[in-house]
Amino acid sequence: MELIDKAFKRINRQSFVPDHLKDLAIIDGPLPIGYGQTISQPTTVRMMLSWLDIQPGNKILDVGSGSGWSSALLAYLTGPTGQVLAVERIPYLMKLGKANCRKIGISNVEFFKAGKELGLIKYAPYDRILVSAAADKLSESLITQLKIGGKMVIPVRHDILEITKTKSNEYKNISHPGFVFVPLI
């Protein structure tokens, strides 16, 4: 948790919210970033990052990167030898996330416009996958994009699932109930 605390100090949430909401960036709640999307509640993001157990040098897929805050946090946590591939369906938010990361000096993140397939199969497999919007069901496609031993944290309905891939077609699942996210689109 110490490294996550450092990441939260270094990657100021205020840099990732719309100008008219900058004063509200310190509250522990989600904030709108446009197009019906939100920047997640800091406490929830902290828990998700903890469950993800990011290691230096990890190759990480960030699904639903929004304004880029989660991507920047992931980039900080995986360090200069790591790589974050951020995927976003809404072109404006993808450009915003890229600009926000560049503005604060984060260079180990690449942003991609999401396609029809969930994730980014072209660059798989990944050590870690973070999904920041709620799916209706667990995505088998994303599980196939994980390395064996890799972890994924994904909201499914009102639970956050912590998935660890144990074999090519097997995984362990820990469920953390009681969360609300915008839908994965």
Backbone bond lengths (Angstrom), bond angles and torsions (degrees), N, CA, C in turn:
res aa  C-N    CA-C-N  psi(-1)  N-CA   C-N-CA  omega(-1)  CA-C   N-CA-C  phi
1 M - - - 1.469 - - 1.531 112.00 -
2 E 1.318 116.82 -23.53 1.462 119.76 -178.83 1.534 111.23 -61.70
3 L 1.336 116.73 -42.82 1.462 119.98 178.79 1.537 110.71 -66.87
4 I 1.320 117.36 -37.12 1.471 120.55 176.67 1.525 110.10 -63.89
5 D 1.336 117.43 -40.27 1.470 120.59 176.44 1.528 110.50 -60.13
6 K 1.326 116.57 -42.60 1.472 120.44 178.14 1.524 110.70 -63.30
7 A 1.334 116.16 -40.75 1.468 120.30 178.84 1.524 110.68 -61.00
8 F 1.329 117.39 -43.31 1.466 120.87 -179.87 1.525 111.34 -64.87
9 K 1.337 118.11 -32.69 1.470 121.12 177.52 1.524 111.03 -73.59
10 R 1.329 116.53 -39.65 1.465 121.31 -177.25 1.534 112.25 -76.23
11 I 1.337 117.21 -38.14 1.469 122.62 -175.85 1.529 107.71 -103.30
12 N 1.312 115.75 85.12 1.462 122.13 -175.01 1.540 111.07 -68.48
13 R 1.307 116.33 122.52 1.474 122.07 -179.45 1.525 111.75 -57.22
14 Q 1.315 116.36 -29.96 1.464 121.86 -178.38 1.536 111.65 -58.60
15 S 1.323 116.58 -29.00 1.470 120.96 179.99 1.525 112.77 -73.92
16 F 1.344 117.25 -6.04 1.468 121.52 -173.21 1.525 113.13 -120.79
17 V 1.325 117.40 8.32 1.471 120.66 177.74 1.525 108.74 -111.94
18 P 1.342 117.54 156.75 1.465 120.02 177.33 1.536 111.17 -58.11
19 D 1.328 115.53 149.87 1.469 121.33 -176.58 1.524 113.24 -50.77
20 H 1.326 117.26 -42.15 1.464 119.66 -175.77 1.535 112.57 -72.08
21 L 1.350 117.99 -7.12 1.467 121.48 179.10 1.528 113.07 -112.75
22 K 1.320 117.84 5.08 1.467 121.13 -175.54 1.523 112.33 -54.88
23 D 1.324 118.07 -38.56 1.472 120.89 -179.98 1.525 112.04 -67.25
24 L 1.326 117.46 -22.11 1.465 121.42 -179.53 1.530 113.01 -91.63
25 A 1.322 116.90 -3.91 1.465 120.69 -175.87 1.523 112.52 -61.78
26 I 1.324 117.67 -21.71 1.478 120.12 -178.42 1.530 112.85 -81.68
27 I 1.333 117.49 -12.10 1.467 118.46 -179.62 1.524 110.26 -73.69
28 D 1.318 115.50 152.16 1.459 120.43 -179.54 1.528 109.36 -92.90
29 G 1.316 114.80 70.18 1.456 121.33 178.96 1.517 109.43 -157.50
30 P 1.338 116.90 162.91 1.466 119.62 177.24 1.525 110.12 -70.82
31 L 1.329 116.02 152.11 1.456 121.69 177.59 1.531 108.68 -131.13
32 P 1.331 117.71 145.05 1.464 120.19 179.26 1.528 111.31 -70.23
33 I 1.343 115.43 141.11 1.470 120.31 175.99 1.529 111.05 -121.17
34 G 1.338 116.04 6.34 1.463 120.45 179.16 1.514 111.99 107.20
35 Y 1.323 115.19 158.08 1.464 122.93 176.49 1.530 112.62 59.23
36 G 1.335 117.26 29.59 1.458 121.58 178.95 1.522 113.52 74.99
37 Q 1.322 117.97 10.76 1.464 122.85 -178.58 1.527 110.63 -105.06
38 T 1.328 115.29 162.25 1.461 120.18 -179.83 1.525 111.08 -132.55
39 I 1.320 114.72 160.19 1.458 122.12 165.32 1.525 104.06 -94.13
40 S 1.315 116.63 127.40 1.467 121.47 -169.35 1.524 113.54 -67.98
41 Q 1.315 114.37 161.39 1.460 123.66 177.14 1.532 109.08 -62.22
42 P 1.327 118.62 130.18 1.463 120.97 -178.19 1.534 114.91 -54.15
43 T 1.318 118.33 -41.32 1.463 119.94 179.78 1.524 111.20 -61.00
44 T 1.313 116.99 -41.57 1.460 121.25 178.92 1.523 110.91 -65.99
45 V 1.325 117.37 -43.85 1.461 121.42 178.51 1.530 109.84 -60.89
46 R 1.312 116.95 -42.68 1.474 121.44 179.46 1.536 110.22 -59.53
47 M 1.335 116.87 -44.76 1.469 120.45 178.62 1.528 110.90 -62.96
48 M 1.323 116.52 -45.85 1.460 120.65 -178.34 1.530 111.15 -61.27
49 L 1.327 116.80 -41.80 1.458 120.49 178.60 1.528 110.80 -65.78
50 S 1.307 116.97 -37.81 1.459 121.15 177.50 1.525 110.43 -63.39
51 W 1.333 117.21 -46.65 1.462 121.54 179.27 1.532 111.70 -64.06
52 L 1.320 116.52 -31.22 1.463 120.96 -178.76 1.533 111.79 -69.64
53 D 1.337 117.41 -27.10 1.468 122.35 176.47 1.527 111.36 53.30
54 I 1.312 115.76 60.23 1.464 122.39 -177.50 1.526 109.86 -70.37
55 Q 1.321 114.72 138.46 1.465 121.68 179.26 1.531 109.09 -116.29
56 P 1.340 116.80 150.89 1.468 119.17 175.50 1.528 110.51 -55.25
57 G 1.332 115.27 136.23 1.457 120.46 178.51 1.517 115.27 85.63
58 N 1.341 118.01 -0.61 1.465 119.91 179.15 1.522 111.24 -63.43
59 K 1.332 114.40 148.13 1.459 123.08 170.06 1.531 104.95 -99.61
60 I 1.336 116.14 117.92 1.466 121.33 -169.71 1.528 110.62 -122.54
61 L 1.326 115.54 136.77 1.460 122.70 173.23 1.521 107.95 -103.16
62 D 1.327 116.34 125.87 1.465 122.55 178.43 1.526 107.68 -111.34
63 V 1.341 116.28 106.50 1.462 122.02 -175.96 1.531 108.84 -96.67
64 G 1.330 116.20 121.05 1.464 121.03 -176.85 1.515 109.71 83.73
65 S 1.321 115.96 55.47 1.466 121.32 -171.38 1.521 114.28 -72.76
66 G 1.328 118.33 -14.96 1.460 121.21 174.44 1.513 113.11 53.42
67 S 1.324 117.15 -127.51 1.466 122.08 -177.06 1.524 113.00 -82.10
68 G 1.343 117.44 2.18 1.457 121.18 174.28 1.517 116.03 97.40
69 W 1.330 118.28 -3.16 1.473 120.25 -176.89 1.519 111.67 -62.09
70 S 1.331 116.64 -48.43 1.469 118.89 179.99 1.528 110.49 -63.19
71 S 1.314 117.23 -38.90 1.470 120.95 179.77 1.529 110.61 -62.24
72 A 1.326 116.52 -43.34 1.465 121.11 179.29 1.529 111.01 -64.88
73 L 1.325 117.36 -42.16 1.468 120.80 177.29 1.526 110.79 -61.88
74 L 1.332 116.84 -45.30 1.458 121.29 178.66 1.534 110.65 -61.33
75 A 1.323 116.92 -42.26 1.464 121.42 179.98 1.528 110.72 -62.69
76 Y 1.307 116.64 -41.89 1.463 120.26 177.75 1.528 110.13 -62.52
77 L 1.327 116.26 -45.43 1.469 120.94 -175.28 1.523 112.99 -68.69
78 T 1.327 118.57 -35.76 1.464 120.10 179.79 1.523 111.78 -82.38
79 G 1.318 116.24 -15.75 1.458 120.84 173.54 1.512 114.31 79.24
80 P 1.331 115.91 179.65 1.466 121.00 -173.97 1.530 113.82 -65.46
81 T 1.328 118.28 -21.11 1.467 119.93 177.62 1.520 112.00 -89.58
82 G 1.330 117.18 -5.43 1.456 121.89 179.45 1.507 111.90 -92.26
83 Q 1.330 114.40 173.06 1.461 120.87 -178.11 1.521 108.95 -142.48
84 V 1.328 115.73 134.99 1.459 121.43 175.92 1.520 107.91 -118.53
85 L 1.341 115.23 129.33 1.449 121.41 174.25 1.522 106.41 -111.80
86 A 1.317 116.23 114.95 1.458 122.60 -174.37 1.527 109.64 -103.26
87 V 1.334 115.55 131.54 1.456 121.50 -177.56 1.532 108.80 -120.60
88 E 1.325 115.79 132.28 1.463 121.50 -179.80 1.524 108.90 -142.95
89 R 1.345 116.81 135.64 1.474 121.50 179.98 1.523 113.20 -77.98
90 I 1.324 117.60 -31.24 1.465 121.03 -174.16 1.533 108.92 -91.12
91 P 1.346 117.62 112.86 1.472 120.55 -174.38 1.533 113.63 -53.66
92 Y 1.322 117.52 -42.25 1.473 119.76 -179.80 1.526 110.74 -59.89
93 L 1.334 117.41 -44.84 1.465 120.31 -179.28 1.521 111.42 -67.85
94 M 1.326 117.56 -36.13 1.467 120.48 176.74 1.528 109.91 -59.96
95 K 1.324 117.34 -46.40 1.468 121.59 178.83 1.529 110.87 -65.42
96 L 1.332 116.53 -39.60 1.461 121.07 178.93 1.527 110.70 -63.44
97 G 1.330 116.86 -45.92 1.461 120.71 179.25 1.521 111.70 -59.34
98 K 1.323 115.97 -44.00 1.466 121.11 178.82 1.528 110.41 -61.97
99 A 1.325 116.68 -46.07 1.471 120.97 179.95 1.529 111.06 -64.43
100 N 1.332 116.97 -41.72 1.468 120.33 -179.69 1.528 111.22 -63.15
101 C 1.325 117.24 -42.22 1.472 120.24 178.98 1.523 110.74 -66.18
102 R 1.306 116.14 -44.17 1.467 120.46 179.36 1.529 110.27 -60.35
103 K 1.342 115.93 -41.45 1.471 121.93 -177.50 1.530 112.23 -59.34
104 I 1.338 117.46 -32.96 1.468 119.37 -178.77 1.533 112.54 -102.10
105 G 1.334 117.23 9.55 1.452 121.30 173.16 1.523 116.09 85.21
106 I 1.324 117.65 20.21 1.473 120.75 176.56 1.530 107.66 -86.01
107 S 1.336 116.13 121.22 1.464 118.84 -174.24 1.529 114.41 -117.33
108 N 1.332 118.73 -8.99 1.469 119.60 -177.17 1.526 112.58 -99.76
109 V 1.347 115.74 37.11 1.463 122.54 175.73 1.524 108.06 -126.88
110 E 1.327 115.95 133.88 1.455 121.43 170.77 1.521 107.76 -115.58
111 F 1.327 116.98 138.02 1.465 122.05 -178.60 1.520 110.43 -107.22
112 F 1.336 114.63 139.30 1.457 121.75 -178.49 1.520 109.83 -133.55
113 K 1.334 115.65 143.57 1.464 121.21 171.86 1.520 107.15 -75.89
114 A 1.318 116.14 127.18 1.469 120.59 -179.67 1.520 109.98 -64.61
115 G 1.312 114.69 143.68 1.456 121.29 176.84 1.520 110.13 -101.26
116 K 1.307 115.89 -159.35 1.466 120.97 -179.37 1.524 111.61 -72.74
117 E 1.325 116.40 -32.92 1.465 122.09 -179.88 1.527 109.34 -85.13
118 L 1.322 116.94 136.66 1.454 121.68 179.85 1.523 110.16 -69.87
119 G 1.310 116.64 131.32 1.454 121.31 179.86 1.512 111.63 96.51
120 L 1.317 115.42 -151.34 1.457 122.10 -178.72 1.531 107.19 -148.71
121 I 1.334 114.61 78.20 1.468 122.26 -172.51 1.527 111.53 -59.70
122 K 1.308 116.53 -35.18 1.468 122.02 -175.82 1.530 112.89 -52.62
123 Y 1.343 117.56 -34.48 1.466 121.27 -175.45 1.527 113.45 -106.77
124 A 1.324 117.66 4.14 1.463 121.79 179.89 1.528 109.18 -66.73
125 P 1.324 117.70 157.47 1.466 128.43 9.23 1.537 112.77 -90.94
126 Y 1.331 114.51 163.18 1.457 123.21 -177.70 1.521 110.50 -116.79
127 D 1.334 114.74 148.80 1.466 120.51 173.54 1.525 110.53 -75.21
128 R 1.325 115.94 -35.82 1.457 121.86 -177.48 1.524 109.02 -142.38
129 I 1.347 115.14 146.26 1.467 121.74 173.15 1.519 107.83 -132.75
130 L 1.335 115.78 128.33 1.460 122.08 174.77 1.518 107.92 -114.59
131 V 1.326 116.71 128.28 1.461 121.97 175.26 1.522 106.89 -115.47
132 S 1.336 116.49 128.86 1.463 120.65 -173.05 1.517 114.64 -111.01
133 A 1.332 116.77 23.08 1.464 122.03 175.04 1.523 107.51 -146.12
134 A 1.321 116.26 156.54 1.466 120.60 -172.28 1.521 112.62 -83.39
135 A 1.328 114.92 124.23 1.461 121.87 173.46 1.522 108.98 -87.73
136 D 1.326 116.93 157.50 1.465 121.39 175.48 1.525 111.27 -74.62
137 K 1.347 115.01 -30.76 1.466 120.66 179.50 1.522 108.18 -149.82
138 L 1.320 115.53 162.35 1.453 121.21 178.89 1.528 110.07 -63.92
139 S 1.308 117.04 131.96 1.457 122.73 -176.80 1.525 111.05 -85.84
140 E 1.321 115.96 111.91 1.466 120.72 175.22 1.527 110.26 -65.56
141 S 1.330 117.02 -32.81 1.466 121.28 178.78 1.525 110.69 -60.56
142 L 1.328 117.06 -42.68 1.466 119.29 178.69 1.526 111.10 -68.06
143 I 1.320 117.49 -37.01 1.467 119.85 178.30 1.526 110.39 -61.65
144 T 1.336 116.82 -39.22 1.473 119.22 179.45 1.530 111.15 -66.65
145 Q 1.335 117.85 -22.04 1.464 121.55 179.82 1.534 112.91 -82.73
146 L 1.330 116.72 -6.43 1.472 121.70 177.79 1.523 110.99 -85.68
147 K 1.333 116.10 144.36 1.461 121.03 169.79 1.527 108.24 -70.90
148 I 1.316 117.30 156.26 1.462 120.21 170.89 1.528 106.90 -63.81
149 G 1.321 116.21 129.92 1.457 122.00 -173.57 1.521 112.54 90.92
150 G 1.325 116.25 -7.61 1.461 121.27 179.62 1.518 111.82 -76.66
151 K 1.340 115.79 162.33 1.468 121.62 -179.36 1.519 110.80 -125.65
152 M 1.327 114.10 146.62 1.456 121.47 174.33 1.514 108.02 -132.02
153 V 1.327 116.04 139.09 1.456 122.60 172.56 1.520 106.29 -118.64
154 I 1.346 115.49 121.91 1.464 120.98 -173.27 1.531 110.65 -144.29
155 P 1.332 117.38 128.18 1.462 119.14 171.37 1.532 110.08 -72.84
156 V 1.319 115.95 131.02 1.464 122.00 174.09 1.521 105.97 -128.58
157 R 1.323 114.77 114.74 1.455 122.71 -171.98 1.539 109.22 52.39
158 H 1.325 120.01 -113.31 1.473 121.05 -176.68 1.520 112.96 -109.78
159 D 1.326 115.97 19.60 1.463 121.37 176.92 1.525 108.71 -120.03
160 I 1.334 115.91 153.09 1.458 119.93 167.28 1.517 105.74 -106.70
161 L 1.335 115.48 123.27 1.455 121.16 -179.56 1.522 109.37 -97.44
162 E 1.306 114.45 136.39 1.454 123.14 175.85 1.532 105.96 -110.29
163 I 1.314 115.79 105.87 1.463 122.83 -173.13 1.530 109.26 -105.75
164 T 1.319 116.72 129.91 1.462 121.59 172.10 1.524 107.63 -119.37
165 K 1.324 116.68 121.47 1.465 121.19 -179.87 1.521 109.02 -78.89
166 T 1.326 116.87 119.04 1.466 121.59 -175.83 1.532 113.19 -99.50
167 K 1.313 117.57 -31.19 1.467 123.89 176.78 1.517 107.17 -145.09
168 S 1.319 117.96 175.78 1.460 119.83 -175.44 1.523 113.14 -57.84
169 N 1.319 117.84 -30.19 1.470 119.40 179.32 1.531 111.86 -130.48
170 E 1.323 117.16 27.92 1.471 121.30 177.69 1.523 109.89 -136.04
171 Y 1.327 114.69 148.42 1.455 119.72 177.14 1.522 110.51 -150.77
172 K 1.321 113.68 158.83 1.464 122.65 175.19 1.528 107.32 -103.53
173 N 1.325 117.00 140.37 1.459 122.04 -175.23 1.517 110.24 -127.10
174 I 1.326 117.11 126.65 1.463 122.76 170.55 1.522 106.19 -115.52
175 S 1.335 116.67 130.47 1.460 121.53 -177.31 1.526 110.33 -107.01
176 H 1.332 115.43 132.30 1.458 123.11 176.46 1.534 106.78 -115.91
177 P 1.340 118.92 104.37 1.472 121.31 -173.61 1.533 113.57 -84.09
178 G 1.346 113.89 163.05 1.457 121.39 168.54 1.512 116.07 94.80
179 F 1.327 119.15 37.89 1.453 122.69 -178.81 1.528 110.86 -122.86
180 V 1.326 116.19 156.73 1.454 122.23 176.88 1.533 107.91 -129.72
181 F 1.324 115.99 128.46 1.464 122.69 178.72 1.517 108.67 -132.71
182 V 1.342 115.91 159.46 1.460 118.92 169.62 1.519 106.89 -66.92
183 P 1.338 118.20 154.78 1.471 120.23 -178.50 1.521 112.36 -69.59
184 L 1.311 116.30 146.24 1.448 123.15 173.48 1.526 107.42 -73.26
185 I 1.331 115.99 120.77 1.476 119.85 -176.73 1.512 111.04 -108.65
